């Protein structure tokens, strides 16, 4: 069974291919949950586009002199999660500013490679082999020189040497095509295959394919593949990992990416290096050398902006961050005397260890804590982990969300049937009405932890009062344990008075509430811009929940991590905000500066769209 968060995507697939190609055997993979396959396990393109997702059962077949040895090695690799450890937070490099605003002259890098001067000769296969050798040397140098992201370039090497794609390219060249034409056609087709996959993370792997494509094309025409060295803001159609890893962060003020999406390898590398970056700027015209600026907080990208204003903003943001950290442990009391609890989202114990100033945890994601398990954690194992989080937060209250799986979050030890619309299927609490024993174990672990430290429990993906009653029945005697639910869908928001009748609190998950309200998958770049948490329709539902719940209301979605949005949420009556760790000091600082009585919530709720809401804020 596949346990990786995004399935057999490029990096774990590259490891599998590397193992397979080390044996004299023919190995195939078949996804038993989708029926796809068998595919050649020695081809990265075939393995990655098989699109075996987390929780899928994959059958491995092998034949040949070393079939048994190959199967044993693959079994060992699978037991190690294909070497794909859960993502860890990377500390930004000191060379990057780590801010969310930047200004500088535009440094343009165009899409594709100019092939107009290429003249085909009698030795196209030899020219291809020379280019492949040169690019392989480049990628190995990148792999060995960037330890933190070496696996990305190992995957690029596997794409470069994909035997199926290379066979297609060489066949085309033997049939009369030039090396660049054959290479482009093969890798354009592979990129299109990735873009047709259902998983958003997998779709963005098409960027890796195009990065390898262009690197070889540059080698074929003799063009340089070095990253730009001019100081300023890099403006690119999409950002490949090699460019992000080799940029001089002391010279590049920031990166503006035309394509949307936040999980591309280039984006991940740049952010880990502390380079300011904005995605999704679209087709706005940007002359080379023109002064450009962007502000991630407001979502703005400007050509020829007011430079004094932007530089003043940069100074303010830098000072704001430094001062916020110094005062992080102070309460978030607004100027009009309201104190808002600012707590932290926890996906790994280290989140609780690293955070500064959190008043506790408003969201312990149990499905992430134990997401790498092949078997369900025992009650004792869960208690041990919950205790570690409580210790890291010095005994402050922690809110533990019960298993929230389904949609894009399967659990390896709880396989689910394939659904046509998994976000509208068995998610969260719905799953455990047919597997209650797993929920009961978790509730026992929560009760045991609550006997030693302040703990709240909340149930995700609740729709009806019957579901709430069932969950409370499974919980049994509360013994002082505070109980709540997630409000993530419009139905729950609209009937919150009925749902919350026997509860102590509700917590609004704005990510899913936004997605379901706008009918826009936030991982689909074609519609992701519609899934905006500041859409007035979403804010109206939040307002309805606050006015009608009859219990305290928290927010634990992305909006709670946005300092501006945090003030609006507090003005609407939310009393607890659960943010990602690095944002906790900033959210608290912004709340201390705010007078909630001066926030025009009426105008915000009546706004035309999210952009107008931002203008009002």
C-alpha positions as CSV (number, residue, x, y, z in Angstrom):
1,X,0.0,0.0,0.0
2,X,1.3,3.5,-0.9
3,X,1.8,5.6,2.2
4,X,3.3,8.8,0.7
5,X,1.3,12.0,1.1
6,X,1.1,12.6,-2.6
7,X,1.4,9.0,-3.8
8,X,4.2,7.8,-6.0
9,X,5.1,11.3,-7.3
10,X,8.4,12.1,-8.9
11,X,10.8,11.8,-6.0
12,X,9.6,8.4,-4.5
13,X,9.1,7.2,-8.1
14,X,12.7,8.0,-8.9
15,X,13.9,6.0,-6.0
16,X,11.8,3.0,-7.1
17,X,13.1,3.3,-10.7
18,X,16.7,3.5,-9.4
19,X,16.2,0.3,-7.4
20,X,14.5,-1.6,-10.3
21,X,17.1,-0.6,-12.8
22,X,19.8,-2.1,-10.6
23,X,18.6,-5.6,-11.3
24,X,18.5,-7.9,-14.3
25,X,14.7,-8.2,-14.1
26,X,11.5,-6.8,-15.8
27,X,9.3,-5.3,-13.1
28,X,5.8,-4.0,-13.5
29,X,3.4,-2.1,-11.3
30,X,-0.4,-2.2,-11.3
31,X,-2.7,0.1,-9.3
32,X,-5.4,-2.3,-7.9
33,X,-7.6,0.6,-6.8
34,X,-7.8,2.2,-10.2
35,X,-7.1,-0.8,-12.5
36,X,-4.3,1.1,-14.2
37,X,-1.3,-0.9,-15.4
38,X,0.7,-2.9,-15.6
39,X,3.4,-0.3,-16.4
40,X,7.2,-0.6,-16.6
41,X,8.6,0.1,-13.2
42,X,12.0,1.0,-14.7
43,X,10.5,4.1,-16.4
44,X,10.0,7.2,-14.2
45,X,7.4,8.6,-16.6
46,X,5.4,5.4,-16.4
47,X,5.6,5.0,-12.6
48,X,4.8,8.7,-11.9
49,X,1.9,9.0,-14.3
50,X,0.5,5.7,-13.0
51,X,-0.7,8.2,-10.4
52,X,-0.9,5.7,-7.5
53,X,-2.2,7.8,-4.6
54,X,-1.7,7.5,-0.9
55,X,-3.7,4.5,0.4
56,X,-3.7,2.8,-3.0
57,X,-2.8,-0.9,-3.2
58,X,-0.1,-1.5,-5.8
59,X,0.8,-5.0,-7.2
60,X,4.4,-5.6,-8.2
61,X,5.3,-8.2,-10.7
62,X,8.8,-9.3,-11.7
63,X,10.4,-11.7,-14.1
64,X,14.0,-12.4,-15.2
65,X,17.2,-13.8,-13.6
66,X,17.1,-11.4,-10.6
67,X,13.3,-11.2,-10.1
68,X,13.3,-12.4,-6.5
69,X,16.1,-10.0,-5.6
70,X,14.3,-7.1,-7.2
71,X,11.0,-7.9,-5.4
72,X,12.8,-8.1,-2.0
73,X,14.5,-4.7,-2.6
74,X,11.2,-3.1,-3.6
75,X,9.5,-4.5,-0.6
76,X,12.2,-3.0,1.6
77,X,11.9,0.3,-0.1
78,X,8.1,0.4,0.3
79,X,8.5,-0.4,4.0
80,X,10.6,2.7,4.2
81,X,7.9,4.8,2.5
82,X,10.1,4.9,-0.6
83,X,12.4,7.2,1.3
84,X,9.8,9.9,1.2
85,X,9.8,11.3,4.7
86,X,7.0,13.7,5.8
87,X,7.8,17.3,4.9
88,X,9.8,19.2,7.5
89,X,9.8,22.9,7.9
90,X,13.0,24.3,6.4
91,X,14.7,27.3,8.0
92,X,15.1,30.0,5.5
93,X,18.7,30.7,4.5
94,X,20.2,33.8,6.1
95,X,20.7,35.3,2.7
96,X,17.0,35.7,1.9
97,X,15.0,38.5,3.6
98,X,12.1,36.1,4.5
99,X,9.7,39.0,4.0
100,X,6.4,39.0,2.0
101,X,7.1,42.2,0.0
102,X,9.8,43.1,-2.6
103,X,10.8,45.7,-5.1
104,X,13.4,45.8,-7.9
105,X,14.0,45.9,-11.7
106,X,12.4,43.1,-13.6
107,X,14.7,40.3,-14.7
108,X,12.8,38.5,-17.4
109,X,13.4,34.8,-18.2
110,X,11.3,33.7,-21.2
111,X,9.6,30.3,-21.8
112,X,11.3,27.8,-24.0
113,X,14.5,27.8,-25.9
114,X,15.3,29.5,-29.3
115,X,15.8,26.7,-31.7
116,X,15.8,28.8,-34.9
117,X,19.5,28.6,-35.4
118,X,19.8,24.8,-35.0
119,X,20.9,23.0,-38.1
120,X,20.3,19.2,-38.2
121,X,23.3,17.1,-39.2
122,X,24.2,13.5,-39.9
123,X,24.8,12.6,-36.3
124,X,21.7,13.7,-34.4
125,X,21.8,10.6,-32.1
126,X,25.4,11.5,-31.1
127,X,24.5,15.1,-30.5
128,X,21.7,14.0,-28.3
129,X,24.0,11.7,-26.3
130,X,26.5,14.5,-25.9
131,X,23.7,16.8,-24.6
132,X,22.4,14.2,-22.2
133,X,25.9,13.6,-20.8
134,X,26.4,17.4,-20.3
135,X,23.0,17.8,-18.6
136,X,23.5,14.8,-16.4
137,X,26.8,16.3,-15.2
138,X,25.0,19.6,-14.4
139,X,22.2,17.8,-12.5
140,X,24.6,15.7,-10.5
141,X,26.5,18.9,-9.5
142,X,23.2,20.5,-8.4
143,X,22.2,17.4,-6.5
144,X,25.5,17.1,-4.7
145,X,25.7,20.9,-4.0
146,X,22.2,21.4,-2.6
147,X,21.9,18.8,0.1
148,X,18.5,20.0,1.3
149,X,16.9,19.7,-2.1
150,X,19.2,17.0,-3.7
151,X,16.3,14.6,-4.1
152,X,14.6,17.0,-6.5
153,X,17.6,16.9,-8.8
154,X,17.8,13.1,-8.4
155,X,14.3,13.0,-9.8
156,X,15.4,15.3,-12.7
157,X,18.2,12.8,-13.4
158,X,15.7,10.0,-13.5
159,X,13.5,12.0,-15.9
160,X,16.5,12.7,-18.1
161,X,17.4,9.0,-18.3
162,X,13.8,7.6,-18.6
163,X,14.3,4.6,-20.8
164,X,10.8,4.7,-22.4
165,X,11.0,8.3,-23.3
166,X,14.5,8.0,-24.6
167,X,13.4,5.0,-26.7
168,X,10.7,7.2,-28.2
169,X,13.1,10.0,-28.9
170,X,15.7,7.8,-30.5
171,X,13.1,6.2,-32.7
172,X,11.9,9.6,-33.9
173,X,15.5,10.7,-34.7
174,X,16.1,7.4,-36.6
175,X,13.0,8.2,-38.6
176,X,14.4,11.6,-39.7
177,X,13.5,14.0,-36.9
178,X,16.1,16.4,-35.5
179,X,17.3,15.9,-32.0
180,X,15.6,19.1,-30.6
181,X,12.3,18.3,-32.4
182,X,12.2,14.7,-31.2
183,X,13.2,15.7,-27.6
184,X,10.6,18.5,-27.5
185,X,7.8,16.4,-28.8
186,X,8.4,13.6,-26.3
187,X,8.8,15.8,-23.2
188,X,5.9,18.1,-24.2
189,X,3.7,14.9,-24.3
190,X,4.9,13.8,-21.0
191,X,4.3,17.2,-19.4
192,X,0.7,17.1,-20.8
193,X,0.2,13.7,-19.2
194,X,1.2,15.1,-15.8
195,X,-1.1,18.1,-16.3
196,X,-4.0,15.7,-16.9
197,X,-3.6,14.0,-13.5
198,X,-6.2,14.5,-10.8
199,X,-3.9,15.3,-7.9
200,X,-2.9,19.0,-7.9
201,X,0.6,18.2,-6.5
202,X,1.2,15.7,-9.3
203,X,-0.1,18.2,-11.9
204,X,2.6,20.6,-10.9
205,X,5.3,18.0,-11.6
206,X,4.9,19.0,-15.2
207,X,7.1,21.9,-14.3
208,X,9.9,19.4,-13.6
209,X,9.4,17.8,-17.0
210,X,9.6,21.1,-18.8
211,X,12.7,22.1,-16.7
212,X,14.5,18.9,-17.9
213,X,13.2,19.4,-21.5
214,X,14.6,23.0,-21.7
215,X,17.9,22.1,-20.0
216,X,18.6,19.5,-22.8
217,X,17.4,21.8,-25.5
218,X,19.9,24.5,-24.3
219,X,22.7,21.9,-24.4
220,X,21.7,21.0,-27.9
221,X,21.9,24.5,-29.2
222,X,24.9,25.5,-27.1
223,X,22.9,28.1,-25.0
224,X,23.9,28.7,-21.4
225,X,21.7,27.2,-18.7
226,X,23.1,29.3,-15.9
227,X,20.5,31.1,-13.7
228,X,20.3,34.9,-14.1
229,X,22.6,36.9,-12.0
230,X,21.2,40.4,-12.4
231,X,19.9,42.0,-9.2
232,X,16.2,42.6,-9.1
233,X,13.0,40.6,-9.2
234,X,13.0,37.5,-11.4
235,X,9.8,37.3,-13.5
236,X,9.3,33.8,-14.9
237,X,6.5,31.8,-16.5
238,X,7.1,29.1,-14.0
239,X,9.9,28.4,-11.6
240,X,12.0,25.3,-11.9
241,X,14.0,23.9,-8.9
242,X,17.4,24.4,-10.5
243,X,16.9,28.1,-11.0
244,X,15.5,28.5,-7.4
245,X,18.4,26.6,-5.9
246,X,21.2,28.4,-7.8
247,X,19.9,32.0,-7.5
248,X,22.1,34.4,-5.5
249,X,19.6,35.4,-2.8
250,X,21.7,38.4,-1.9
251,X,21.1,39.8,-5.4
252,X,17.6,38.6,-6.3
253,X,15.1,40.7,-4.4
254,X,12.2,38.4,-5.1
255,X,10.6,36.1,-7.7
256,X,7.3,36.7,-9.5
257,X,5.8,33.6,-11.1
258,X,3.1,33.9,-13.8
259,X,1.7,30.5,-13.2
260,X,-0.5,29.9,-10.2
261,X,0.2,27.1,-7.7
262,X,2.2,26.9,-4.5
263,X,3.5,23.3,-4.5
264,X,5.9,23.4,-7.4
265,X,9.4,22.3,-6.6
266,X,10.8,25.7,-7.6
267,X,8.4,27.5,-5.3
268,X,9.3,25.2,-2.4
269,X,13.0,25.6,-2.8
270,X,12.8,29.4,-3.1
271,X,10.7,29.8,0.0
272,X,12.9,27.5,2.0
273,X,15.8,29.9,1.1
274,X,13.8,32.9,2.4
275,X,13.4,34.5,-1.1
276,X,10.3,36.6,-1.3
277,X,8.0,35.1,-3.9
278,X,4.5,35.6,-5.4
279,X,2.7,33.2,-7.7
280,X,-0.2,33.6,-10.1
281,X,0.6,37.1,-11.5
282,X,-0.8,36.0,-14.9
283,X,-0.1,37.7,-18.3
284,X,0.5,41.2,-17.0
285,X,3.0,43.0,-19.4
286,X,6.3,43.5,-17.7
287,X,9.1,45.3,-19.7
288,X,12.6,44.1,-19.0
289,X,14.3,46.4,-16.5
290,X,11.0,48.1,-15.4
291,X,10.7,48.5,-11.6
292,X,8.2,46.0,-10.3
293,X,6.9,45.3,-6.7
294,X,4.7,42.7,-5.1
295,X,3.1,42.3,-1.7
296,X,2.1,38.7,-0.9
297,X,-0.1,39.9,2.0
298,X,-2.3,42.0,-0.3
299,X,-1.8,39.7,-3.3
300,X,-0.7,42.7,-5.4
301,X,1.9,42.9,-8.3
302,X,2.7,46.3,-9.7
303,X,4.7,47.7,-12.6
304,X,6.3,51.1,-11.9
305,X,4.9,51.4,-8.4
306,X,5.4,54.2,-6.0
307,X,8.9,53.2,-4.9
308,X,8.9,55.3,-1.7
309,X,5.6,53.6,-0.6
310,X,6.9,50.1,-1.3
311,X,10.3,50.7,0.5
312,X,8.5,52.1,3.4
313,X,6.3,49.0,3.5
314,X,9.5,46.8,3.5
315,X,10.9,48.7,6.4
316,X,7.7,48.4,8.3
317,X,7.4,44.7,7.7
318,X,11.0,44.1,8.8
319,X,10.5,46.1,12.0
320,X,7.1,44.5,12.5
321,X,8.5,41.0,12.4
322,X,11.4,41.8,14.8
323,X,9.1,43.6,17.3
324,X,6.4,40.9,17.1
325,X,8.9,38.2,18.1
326,X,10.1,40.3,21.0
327,X,6.5,40.7,22.4
328,X,5.3,37.3,21.3
329,X,4.5,36.1,24.8
330,X,2.3,39.1,25.6
331,X,-1.5,38.6,25.3
332,X,-3.3,39.8,22.1
333,X,-5.5,42.4,23.8
334,X,-7.0,44.9,21.3
335,X,-7.1,48.7,22.0
336,X,-10.8,48.4,22.8
337,X,-10.0,45.8,25.5
338,X,-10.8,42.5,23.9
339,X,-8.3,39.6,24.4
340,X,-8.1,37.1,21.5
341,X,-6.5,33.7,22.1
342,X,-3.9,33.2,19.3
343,X,-3.0,29.5,19.2
344,X,-1.0,27.3,16.8
345,X,-1.8,24.6,14.3
346,X,0.2,21.5,15.0
347,X,0.9,18.8,12.4
348,X,4.1,17.5,14.0
349,X,5.4,17.8,17.5
350,X,8.1,20.2,16.3
351,X,5.4,22.8,15.4
352,X,4.6,23.1,19.1
353,X,8.3,23.2,20.0
354,X,9.2,25.9,17.5
355,X,6.3,28.3,18.0
356,X,6.8,31.6,19.9
357,X,3.9,33.1,21.9
358,X,1.1,30.7,21.2
359,X,-1.7,30.5,23.8
360,X,-2.0,26.8,23.1
361,X,-3.0,24.8,20.1
362,X,-6.3,25.3,18.3
363,X,-5.8,22.4,15.9
364,X,-3.8,19.2,16.5
365,X,-4.0,17.4,13.1
366,X,-4.0,13.8,14.2
367,X,-4.1,12.5,10.6
368,X,-0.8,14.3,10.0
369,X,0.8,13.3,13.3
370,X,0.3,9.6,12.4
371,X,0.0,9.9,8.6
372,X,3.2,7.8,8.0
373,X,1.9,4.8,9.8
374,X,1.0,1.5,8.0
375,X,-0.9,0.3,11.1
376,X,-3.1,2.4,13.4
377,X,-1.3,3.9,16.4
378,X,-2.1,2.3,19.7
379,X,-3.8,4.3,22.4
380,X,-0.5,4.5,24.3
381,X,1.3,5.8,21.3
382,X,-1.3,8.5,20.8
383,X,-1.2,9.5,24.4
384,X,2.6,9.8,24.3
385,X,2.4,12.1,21.3
386,X,-0.4,14.3,22.8
387,X,1.6,14.6,26.0
388,X,4.7,15.8,24.0
389,X,2.7,18.5,22.4
390,X,1.2,19.6,25.7
391,X,4.7,19.7,27.2
392,X,6.1,21.8,24.4
393,X,3.2,24.3,24.9
394,X,3.9,24.3,28.7
395,X,0.5,22.9,29.6
396,X,-1.6,25.4,27.7
397,X,-4.8,24.0,26.3
398,X,-4.6,21.9,23.2
399,X,-7.5,21.2,20.8
400,X,-7.2,17.7,19.3
401,X,-9.1,17.1,16.1
402,X,-10.2,13.5,15.6
403,X,-9.1,11.7,12.4
404,X,-9.8,14.0,9.5
405,X,-9.3,11.8,6.4
406,X,-10.8,11.5,2.9
407,X,-10.8,13.9,0.0
408,X,-7.1,14.7,-0.4
409,X,-6.1,13.2,2.9
410,X,-6.2,9.3,2.9
411,X,-4.6,7.3,5.7
412,X,-2.4,4.3,4.8
413,X,-3.9,2.2,7.5
414,X,-7.5,3.0,6.5
415,X,-7.9,2.4,2.8
416,X,-11.0,3.9,1.2
417,X,-12.9,3.0,-1.9
418,X,-12.3,5.2,-5.0
419,X,-14.9,7.9,-5.2
420,X,-15.8,10.0,-8.2
421,X,-15.9,13.2,-6.0
422,X,-13.9,12.4,-2.9
423,X,-14.3,15.9,-1.5
424,X,-18.0,15.3,-1.5
425,X,-17.7,11.7,-0.2
426,X,-16.7,10.0,3.0
427,X,-14.6,12.6,4.8
428,X,-13.9,13.2,8.4
429,X,-16.4,11.9,10.9
430,X,-18.4,10.3,8.1
431,X,-15.7,7.6,7.6
432,X,-15.9,6.4,11.2
433,X,-19.5,5.5,11.4
434,X,-18.4,2.4,9.6
435,X,-15.0,2.1,11.4
436,X,-15.9,3.3,15.0
437,X,-13.2,1.2,16.7
438,X,-10.5,3.5,15.4
439,X,-12.3,6.6,16.6
440,X,-12.9,5.0,20.0
441,X,-9.2,4.3,20.5
442,X,-8.4,7.9,19.7
443,X,-11.1,9.2,22.0
444,X,-9.7,7.0,24.8
445,X,-6.3,8.5,24.2
446,X,-7.7,12.0,24.3
447,X,-9.6,11.3,27.6
448,X,-6.4,9.9,29.2
449,X,-4.4,13.0,28.1
450,X,-7.2,15.3,29.3
451,X,-6.8,13.8,32.8
452,X,-3.3,15.3,33.0
453,X,-3.5,18.6,30.9
454,X,-6.1,20.9,29.5
455,X,-7.5,19.2,26.3
456,X,-10.4,20.0,24.0
457,X,-11.7,17.6,21.3
458,X,-13.4,18.4,18.1
459,X,-15.0,16.4,15.3
460,X,-14.4,17.2,11.7
461,X,-16.7,17.4,8.6
462,X,-20.0,17.4,10.5
463,X,-23.2,18.0,8.5
464,X,-26.2,17.0,10.7
465,X,-27.3,17.0,14.3
466,X,-27.5,13.2,14.1
467,X,-23.8,13.0,13.4
468,X,-23.1,15.3,16.4
469,X,-25.3,13.0,18.6
470,X,-23.5,9.9,17.4
471,X,-20.1,11.4,18.1
472,X,-21.0,12.5,21.6
473,X,-22.4,9.0,22.2
474,X,-19.0,7.5,21.1
475,X,-17.2,9.9,23.4
476,X,-19.3,9.0,26.5
477,X,-18.9,10.9,29.8
478,X,-17.0,14.2,29.2
479,X,-15.4,14.4,32.7
480,X,-14.7,18.1,32.1
481,X,-13.5,17.6,28.5
482,X,-14.6,20.5,26.3
483,X,-16.1,19.3,23.0
484,X,-16.7,21.0,19.7
485,X,-17.1,20.5,16.0
486,X,-15.5,21.8,12.8
487,X,-17.7,24.1,10.7
488,X,-16.4,23.4,7.2
489,X,-19.4,23.3,4.9
490,X,-22.3,25.8,4.3
491,X,-24.9,23.4,5.7
492,X,-23.1,23.2,9.0
493,X,-22.7,27.0,9.1
494,X,-26.3,27.6,8.3
495,X,-27.7,25.2,11.0
496,X,-25.0,25.9,13.6
497,X,-27.5,26.7,16.3
498,X,-28.9,23.2,16.1
499,X,-25.5,21.5,15.8
500,X,-23.9,23.4,18.7
501,X,-26.8,22.8,21.2
502,X,-24.8,20.3,23.3
503,X,-21.3,21.6,22.5
504,X,-18.8,23.9,24.2
505,X,-17.3,25.5,21.0
506,X,-17.2,25.4,17.2
507,X,-14.1,25.9,15.1
508,X,-14.5,27.2,11.5
509,X,-12.2,25.6,9.0
510,X,-12.1,28.4,6.5
511,X,-10.1,26.5,3.9
512,X,-12.8,23.9,3.3
513,X,-15.6,26.4,4.0
514,X,-14.2,28.6,1.2
515,X,-13.8,25.7,-1.2
516,X,-17.3,24.4,-0.7
517,X,-18.9,27.8,-0.7
518,X,-17.2,28.9,-4.0
519,X,-17.3,25.4,-5.6
520,X,-13.6,25.9,-6.4
521,X,-10.8,23.3,-5.8
522,X,-8.0,25.3,-4.2
523,X,-5.4,22.9,-5.7
524,X,-6.8,23.5,-9.3
525,X,-4.9,26.4,-10.8
526,X,-7.7,27.1,-13.2
527,X,-10.1,28.0,-10.5
528,X,-8.0,28.5,-7.4
529,X,-8.4,32.3,-7.5
530,X,-12.1,31.8,-6.9
531,X,-11.4,30.0,-3.6
532,X,-10.6,33.2,-1.7
533,X,-11.3,33.2,2.1
534,X,-12.2,36.9,2.0
535,X,-15.0,36.3,-0.4
536,X,-18.0,38.1,1.2
537,X,-20.1,35.0,0.9
538,X,-17.6,33.1,3.1
539,X,-17.5,36.1,5.5
540,X,-21.3,36.1,5.7
541,X,-21.3,32.5,6.7
542,X,-18.7,33.2,9.4
543,X,-20.8,36.1,10.7
544,X,-23.9,33.8,10.8
545,X,-22.0,31.2,12.8
546,X,-20.8,33.8,15.4
547,X,-24.3,35.2,15.8
548,X,-26.1,31.9,16.1
549,X,-23.7,29.3,17.5
550,X,-24.4,30.2,21.2
551,X,-20.9,29.0,22.1
552,X,-17.4,30.4,21.6
553,X,-16.2,30.4,18.0
554,X,-12.7,29.7,16.8
555,X,-11.1,29.8,13.3
556,X,-8.4,27.4,12.3
557,X,-8.1,27.9,8.5
558,X,-5.6,30.0,6.6
559,X,-7.5,33.2,7.3
560,X,-6.4,32.9,10.9
561,X,-2.8,33.2,9.8
562,X,-3.3,36.4,7.9
563,X,-2.8,39.4,10.3
564,X,-5.3,41.6,8.4
565,X,-7.9,39.0,8.2
566,X,-7.4,38.1,11.9
567,X,-8.5,41.6,12.9
568,X,-11.7,41.2,10.7
569,X,-12.4,37.8,12.2
570,X,-12.0,39.2,15.7
571,X,-14.3,42.1,14.8
572,X,-16.9,39.6,13.7
573,X,-16.8,38.0,17.1
574,X,-14.3,35.2,16.7
575,X,-12.5,34.7,20.1
576,X,-9.8,32.2,19.1
577,X,-7.5,32.2,16.1
578,X,-5.3,29.2,15.3
579,X,-2.4,30.1,13.0
580,X,0.7,28.5,11.5
581,X,3.6,28.9,13.9
582,X,5.7,31.6,12.2
583,X,2.6,33.8,12.0
584,X,1.5,33.7,15.6
585,X,3.7,36.6,16.8
586,X,2.5,38.7,13.8
587,X,-1.1,38.0,14.3
588,X,-0.9,38.9,18.0
589,X,1.0,42.1,17.2
590,X,-1.6,43.2,14.7
591,X,-4.5,42.5,17.1
592,X,-2.8,44.6,19.8
593,X,-2.8,47.5,17.4
594,X,-6.5,47.2,16.4
595,X,-9.6,48.9,17.7
596,X,-12.3,46.3,16.8
597,X,-15.0,48.8,17.3
598,X,-13.7,50.8,14.3
599,X,-13.9,47.9,11.9
600,X,-16.8,48.5,9.5
601,X,-18.1,44.9,9.4
602,X,-21.3,46.0,7.7
603,X,-19.5,47.3,4.7
604,X,-17.2,44.3,4.6
605,X,-20.1,41.8,4.6
606,X,-21.9,43.9,1.8
607,X,-18.7,44.1,-0.3
608,X,-18.8,43.1,-4.0
609,X,-15.9,40.7,-3.9
610,X,-12.7,39.7,-2.0
611,X,-10.7,42.5,-3.6
612,X,-13.1,45.1,-2.3
613,X,-12.9,43.5,1.2
614,X,-9.1,43.9,1.1
615,X,-9.5,47.5,0.1
616,X,-11.8,48.1,3.0
617,X,-9.3,46.5,5.4
